[in-house]
Amino acid sequence: QVQLVESGGGLVQAGGSLRLSCVASGRTFSSYTVGWFRQAPGKEREFVARIRYSGNLYYADSVKGRFTISRDNGKNTVYLQMNSLKPEDTAVYYCAAALGNLGNTQSEFDSWGLGTQVTVSS
């Protein structure tokens, strides 16, 4: 497992942008698939985006075209650039990781951060 710390959340108006960062420590990050998930108040945690160690990307339909996931293995960091934010994007955003080429199911990921709050005002 790796230790993950998210940052970059905050309060933004609808239409604005934020960039979340997920920094990993404890293991070499380059062999990991990293995903972003989010949990809105009163709702279950849901998949947002993931990047495999091969670079393959996958997005939830709700964020496709607005969010971009990327990684810098030299910095052990994965980013989530969020543009054209909507009030319905308000949630706690979690970074997750696991070795290998994974899909987008939460149970596949065995390392999780504590989350960062994103609030989008209308």
N, C-alpha and C positions, 0 to 999 in steps of 0.2 A: 504494500500500500504506500501511497504518498500522502503528505499533508498538503492541503489546499487552502488558500486564503483568497477570498474574493474582495474586490474593492471597485470603486467607481460609481456606486449607486448614488441616488439623490433625488431631488425634486426638480421636475422639468415641466414646462408647459407642453400641451399637445402640439405636435409638429416638430418638437425639438429633438435633440440627439444626446446620447450618452454613450460612453465606452466603458464597458466592464472589463476588469482584468482578473485573471485567475493565476496566481503564482503557486508553483509546486515546489516542495522541498522533500528531501529524504531519498529520492530515487531519481534515476535518469528518466527524464520526461519524454524523450523522443519516441519511445516504444509504446506509448499509451494512447488510447482513444480518450478524448476529453469531450464532455457534453455539458451543455447548459440546460437547466431545468428551472421552472418557476412555479411558485405557489401563491395564488391570490387569496385574499381573505375568504374563508368559507368554502374554498374549492380544493380539489386534490392537486397535488403537484403534477405538472405536465412537462413534457419534452419541448424544448425550444430549438436546439441546434446541436450538432456534434461534428467533430473533426477527427478522422482516424489518423494514425501515425503515418499512413501512406499519403495523407493530404485530402482524401476523399471527404466531401462535405455532404451534410443532409440537414434540411430545415423543416420545421413544422409549417404547414400551409399558412397558418395565421401570421407568420413573420417573414415568409418568403418575399424577397424583393426589398425588404426594409432592414433586416438584420444581416450582419456578416460575421461569421466566425473565422478566426485566423489564429496562427500560432507562431511563436518565436522560440524554437527549441533551445537556442543559445541562452535565452533568458528564462527558460523553464516557465513560460507564460503563454496562456491562451487568452484571446481577446474576444469580446462580443461587442461589435459596433452596432448601435441601435439608432436608426434614423426614423423620421416620420412617426414618432412615438404617439400612441393613442392612450386615452384613459384606461382602456381595457388591458394595456400592457402593465398596469400597476400590479406589482407582486414582489415577493422576495425571490431573488434570483440565486440559484445554487450552481456551483461548478462541481462536476463529478468526473472521475477518471478510473480507468482500469487498463491492464495490459492487453494488447492484442487489437484486432479489428472487430469492433463491436457495432451493434445496431443502435437503436434509440430507446431501449427498454430500461427503466430505472434499475431493475434487478440485476442487470449486467454490470453495473458500476459498483465498485467496492470501496472507493474513497470519495468522501464528500466534504465540501467546505461548509461553513456555518451560514453562508448566505449574505447577500447585500440587498438592501431595500431600494426599489425603484418606484417612485410615485409620479404619475403623470396627471397633471391638472388640466381640466377642460377650460 
